[in-house]
Amino acid sequence: MTSPFPSLRSALRTDLTSSLVVFLVALPLCVGVAVASGVPAELGLITGIVGGLVTGLLPGSSLQVSGPAAGLTVLVLTAVQEYGLSALGVIVLASGLLQLALGALRLGRFFRAISLSVVHGMLAGIGLVLILGQLYALADSKAPGTGTAKIAGLPGLAVDVLLSGPALTAVAIGAATIAVMTLWKKLPGKAQLLPGPLIAVGTATLATVAFDLPIARVKVSGLMEAIQPPGGSDFGKLAEIGLLTTIVAFTLIASAESLFSAAAVDRLHDGPKTDYDKELMAQGAGNTLCGLLGALPMTAVIVRSAANVQAGARTKVSRVLHGVWLLLFAALLPGALGMIPTAALAGILIHAGFKLLPVKELGPLWRQHRGEAVVLVITAGAILVTNMFEGVLIGLLLAVVKTAWETSHIHIDVTDPGSGPVQVRIAGHATFLRLPRILDTLEQLPADRPIELNLAGLRHLDHACMSALQHWANQHNAHTVQPERTRASA
């Protein structure tokens, strides 16, 4: 009988290697997401550590990796600007508790019912806002508050960069970071043993330190100093409607992003598939702890998860160990963060933002499913000009209306034999969306002749249509000598 220990040792060895790869991918992203969110860089590392050591140990998905996500950057930045950094812990804590409740009620699977066009539109909107905001960070400049203001301010930003030596230097560092990440993927496989984000940030950091470039760098406060548990006054803000709306937005977007990531990761490997309810509870447990520590919200991140699978991970050991490496780095080498130029992190997030844009998919989607493409574009645009929560709600409403319109097919056949009653047959789904067409057809019929209305082919007749048809019939009968004959069946 073959001993299981050799295969176990092989799995652990592979998971160890995978964890190092994920750590190297996660490190610059954790720091970059934190800086872009307007919070200390250490808070991004704390969320990554919790994602590995807490969420990584819990059941749900065995191979996807959790941490701070670029998809929530815009929402976090807005929340911090409106309610303050101290309130972030309350928001994340409440979102985590809601996720735990949703998972316990076995509602995780229902997140898969969200229209894909809305999800892609949400990601595209996040990508656009992220790119616009980081263009200002690329030049060591402060970004305006709204998406429209960011767009309007781009010409002025370009002029400022051209007239400022330090700003031009910062843009050059950021652009070089983007170029390294873009070109790194085109190198042979063996050359990609180290992740592109790490190489890009490392190169930018070495250049900044070696030439003592006059550009902004990451501000470091220390791991323990960055932890700010929410206080009593912060919990008092839960009475504000705006804060409650933000909590709902955090919960829905973080949950949807995590579970859609789980579905994508499941397609990348042949191992055990995700239990969506357990995974939602695992995310909730992680966010609850992040909230207590005052850290960034957590989601499952497809970039790290894909790197984990592609590196050969076989068990959850890899994602747990990646949290260990993040903890050791934050504890032993905190000063290294202070050497990283913020322009390089902006370059990483601009690159991440472009990857959220469905550039290749939009053309085929427009040719094959035009309605879905419209929903995607409008959702992204709504997020850009309003905010994340309102934009997603607009997208969901539009998707529901589109679906209702497409499913309410109606067929109207009018037969006039020349003498006798005019025969009208209505089949399909008669809903209020198709009511104008039904009434237009009926009102064009002769008012002085009897009408035989056949509703036997209807599969659904809603209250609005039923009331309108009855009203039309009463009016028509009042103007005809011969009563109208109507046949209908349930």
Sequence and secondary structure as in RCSB ss.txt:
>XXXX:A:sequence
MTSPFPSLRSALRTDLTSSLVVFLVALPLCVGVAVASGVPAELGLITGIVGGLVTGLLPGSSLQVSGPAAGLTVL
VLTAVQEYGLSALGVIVLASGLLQLALGALRLGRFFRAISLSVVHGMLAGIGLVLILGQLYALADSKAPGTGTAK
IAGLPGLAVDVLLSGPALTAVAIGAATIAVMTLWKKLPGKAQLLPGPLIAVGTATLATVAFDLPIARVKVSGLME
AIQPPGGSDFGKLAEIGLLTTIVAFTLIASAESLFSAAAVDRLHDGPKTDYDKELMAQGAGNTLCGLLGALPMTA
VIVRSAANVQAGARTKVSRVLHGVWLLLFAALLPGALGMIPTAALAGILIHAGFKLLPVKELGPLWRQHRGEAVV
LVITAGAILVTNMFEGVLIGLLLAVVKTAWETSHIHIDVTDPGSGPVQVRIAGHATFLRLPRILDTLEQLPADRP
IELNLAGLRHLDHACMSALQHWANQHNAHTVQPERTRASA
>XXXX:A:secstr
   SHHHHHHHHHHHHHHHHHHHHHHHHHHHHHHHHTTS HHHHHHHHHHHHHTGGGSSS SS  EE  GGGHHH
HHHHHHHH HHHHHHHHHHHHHHHHHHHHTT GGGGGGS HHHHHHHHHHHHHHHHHHHHHHHTT    SSHHHH
HHTHHHHHHHHHH HHHHHHHHHHHHHHHHHHHHTTS GGGGSS HHHHHHHHHHHHHHHTT SS B     HHH
H     HHHHHGGG HHHHHHHHHHHHHHHHHHHHHHHHHHTT SS    HHHHHHHHHHHHHHHHHHT    EE
 HHHHHHHHHTT  STHHHHHHHHHHHHHHHH GGGGGGSBHHHHHHHHHHHHHHTS HHHHHHHHHH HHHHHH
HHHHHHHHHHS HHHHHHHHHHHHHHHHHHHH  EEEEEE  SSS EEEEEEEEE GGGHHHHHHHHHTS TTS 
EEEEEEEEEEE HHHHHHHHHHHHHHHHH SS  EEE   
